[in-house]
């Protein structure tokens, strides 16, 4: 894929929600930018089993859970652009919050064991 066209498409699709780091990576390390695009194509293949709405909601939830603010903002923007409702986005956030809380519970096992 032509990297310049890929960046232009990202800018068109995400506008101001495009994480600034993407343009910086494009300028300073085109190989890393290309690798990131290849990762996207692997994770979100054309004609894959999941529809675009589902992919965006998953990407949004995981981004929030991992603290990837730029990706989360970009996916919120993308979601609204493709017609995902405010309530659907909020529900994805609730799921991310619940999943993250589950990690805290799992991490607490050693502490709980010590309470016996």
C-alpha positions in Angstrom: 0.0 0.0 0.0 1.2 3.5 -0.8 2.0 5.1 2.5 1.2 8.6 1.5 -2.3 7.5 0.3 -2.8 5.5 3.5 -2.0 8.5 5.7 -4.3 10.7 3.5 -7.1 8.2 4.0 -6.5 8.1 7.8 -6.6 11.9 7.8 -9.9 11.9 5.8 -11.6 9.2 7.9 -10.5 10.5 11.3 -9.9 14.2 10.8 -8.8 15.9 14.0 -9.3 12.6 15.9 -6.2 11.1 14.1 -3.7 10.5 16.8 -0.8 13.0 16.2 1.7 10.3 16.7 0.6 8.6 13.5 1.7 11.6 11.4 5.0 11.8 13.4 5.7 8.1 12.8 4.9 8.5 9.1 7.5 11.3 8.8 10.2 9.9 11.1 9.9 6.1 10.5 8.0 5.1 7.4 8.9 1.4 8.1 7.1 1.5 11.5 4.1 3.2 9.9 4.0 0.5 7.2 4.2 -2.2 9.9 1.4 -0.6 11.8 -0.8 -0.6 8.6 0.1 -4.3 8.0 -1.0 -5.0 11.6 -4.3 -3.2 11.0 -4.9 -5.3 7.8 -4.2 -8.5 9.8 -6.5 -7.5 12.7 -9.2 -6.1 10.5 -9.1 -8.0 7.2 -11.3 -7.0 4.3 -14.2 -9.4 4.2 -13.5 -10.6 7.7 -16.0 -12.3 10.0 -16.8 -9.1 12.0 -18.6 -6.1 10.5 -17.2 -2.6 10.7 -19.4 -1.5 13.6 -18.3 -4.5 15.7 -14.7 -3.9 14.9 -14.9 -0.3 15.9 -16.6 -1.0 19.2 -14.1 -3.7 20.1 -11.2 -1.4 19.1 -12.7 1.4 21.1 -13.2 -0.8 24.2 -9.7 -2.3 24.1 -8.2 1.1 23.5 -9.9 2.5 26.6 -8.9 -0.5 28.7 -5.3 -0.2 27.7 -5.2 3.6 28.1 -4.6 4.3 24.4 -6.3 7.7 24.5 -5.5 8.6 20.9 -6.9 5.3 19.5 -9.9 5.6 21.7 -10.7 9.1 20.5 -10.1 8.0 16.9 -12.5 5.0 17.3 -15.1 7.2 19.0 -14.9 9.6 16.0 -15.0 6.7 13.5 -17.9 5.1 15.3 -20.0 8.2 15.2 -19.2 8.7 11.5 -20.5 5.2 10.6 -23.6 5.6 12.7 -22.8 4.0 16.0 -25.1 5.5 18.6 -23.9 7.3 21.7 -25.5 4.5 23.8 -23.6 1.8 21.9 -20.4 3.6 22.5 -21.2 4.0 26.2 -22.0 0.3 26.4 -18.6 -0.6 24.9 -17.1 1.6 27.6 -19.0 -0.2 30.3 -17.7 -3.5 29.0 -14.2 -2.2 29.0 -14.6 -1.0 32.6 -16.0 -4.3 33.7 -13.1 -6.2 31.9 -10.5 -3.9 33.6 -12.2 -4.4 37.0 -12.0 -8.2 36.4 -8.2 -7.8 36.1 -8.1 -6.1 39.5 -10.1 -8.9 41.1 -7.7 -11.5 39.5 -4.7 -9.6 40.7 -6.1 -9.6 44.2 -5.9 -13.4 44.6 -2.7 -13.4 46.5 -4.1 -10.8 48.9 -7.3 -12.7 49.4 -5.3 -15.9 50.1 -3.4 -14.1 52.8 -6.7 -13.2 54.6 -7.3 -16.9 55.5 
